[in-house]
Amino acid sequence: MKKIERILIATDFSISSRAATEVGISLAKQFDSTLTFLHVVIPAPALYSSPSEGALKRRAAERFQLLKARLAQ
């Protein structure tokens, strides 16, 4: 069987993407692969009431820290 060297996991930290993350982790263990995670922050237009780009980035950084802790297990 061909070795999978790298796995890219796009995440929005939703329940569905968490499930995909678990599958990616499982595959990475099986094939001794490198995992790369991708999260894109797209700020809403100023006329909408939404978190600022900085707040979105901080929230993503916090979630990536939790993900890092999960991967350490």
Steps between C-alpha positions, in 0.01 A plus 500: 500500500627849415606714796312823562771751590295813567139558600328840475201553726286808442307590812237748609493335846145375445381156606538376143855625470584344837391166358721558195786593733465169684513313169809700399671423832422132461643495147808692612567241769447215256733641233736702723391810307549870560181688584436856385193689614339788312250750636399807302373815672277714283382809688141607437433835334492792745123541470441167676534457874769234530828439681799694371767329293733512801240331721445231237874436477535481880212252518660288227836510682331380821332215316827403334660483846226256606559302182874495570431359846274235343775403256752468784283224648 
